[in-house]
Amino acid sequence: MELKFARTEVNTKPKKAELAKIEQSVEKGGSVIFYFDRENSHKDLLELQDYFEAKGKSFYMSEVRYGLSDHEYMYQVHIIG
């Protein structure tokens, strides 16, 4: 599973998100919100959900639209430990 964080600039490529670092942030913070790029497949995000729910965490995912174009969106993921 390869995930990408949301872009911070329009013309840049999204940065890769490592599962170990995501998990470390969840364990450290208890409740975290991540924004993932539109290039991620919905299937990969569902696998991420299964992974954290198997560990007893609550997982909420939504699509955030920030413009009128079909390509102007990102995924918001809230993981609560």
C-alpha positions in Angstrom: 0.0 0.0 0.0 1.5 3.3 -1.1 -0.2 6.5 0.0 0.5 10.1 -0.8 -0.2 13.1 1.3 -2.1 16.0 -0.2 -0.2 18.5 -2.3 0.8 21.8 -0.7 1.5 23.4 -4.1 -0.5 23.0 -7.3 2.5 22.2 -9.5 4.3 19.8 -7.1 4.1 16.1 -6.7 2.6 14.7 -3.6 4.9 13.3 -0.9 4.7 9.6 0.0 3.2 8.6 3.3 4.8 5.7 5.1 2.5 3.5 7.1 5.0 3.4 10.0 5.1 7.2 10.3 1.3 7.4 10.1 1.1 4.8 12.9 3.7 6.6 15.0 1.7 9.9 14.7 -1.5 8.1 15.8 0.2 6.5 18.8 1.9 9.8 19.8 -1.1 12.0 19.3 -4.0 9.7 20.1 -6.2 11.6 17.6 -4.9 12.9 14.3 -6.2 14.2 11.0 -4.4 13.5 7.7 -5.0 14.8 4.2 -4.3 12.5 1.4 -3.9 13.3 -2.3 -6.5 12.5 -4.9 -4.0 10.2 -6.6 -4.6 7.6 -3.9 -6.9 4.8 -4.8 -10.0 4.5 -2.7 -9.1 0.8 -2.3 -5.8 1.8 -0.6 -7.6 4.1 1.8 -10.0 1.3 2.7 -7.1 -0.9 3.4 -5.7 1.8 5.7 -9.1 1.9 7.4 -9.1 -1.9 7.9 -5.5 -1.7 9.3 -6.4 0.8 12.0 -9.8 -0.6 12.9 -8.1 -4.0 13.4 -5.9 -2.2 16.0 -9.0 -0.9 17.8 -8.9 2.6 16.4 -11.8 4.7 15.1 -11.4 5.7 11.4 -13.4 8.4 9.6 -12.8 9.3 6.0 -14.4 12.0 3.8 -13.8 13.6 0.5 -13.0 17.4 0.7 -13.7 19.5 -2.4 -11.9 22.8 -2.6 -12.9 23.9 -6.1 -15.5 23.4 -8.8 -13.4 21.1 -11.0 -13.8 17.3 -10.6 -10.1 17.1 -9.9 -10.1 19.6 -7.0 -10.5 17.3 -4.0 -8.5 15.5 -1.4 -9.3 12.8 1.2 -9.5 13.8 4.9 -8.8 10.9 7.3 -9.4 11.2 11.0 -8.0 8.5 13.2 -8.9 8.3 16.9 -7.0 6.1 19.2 
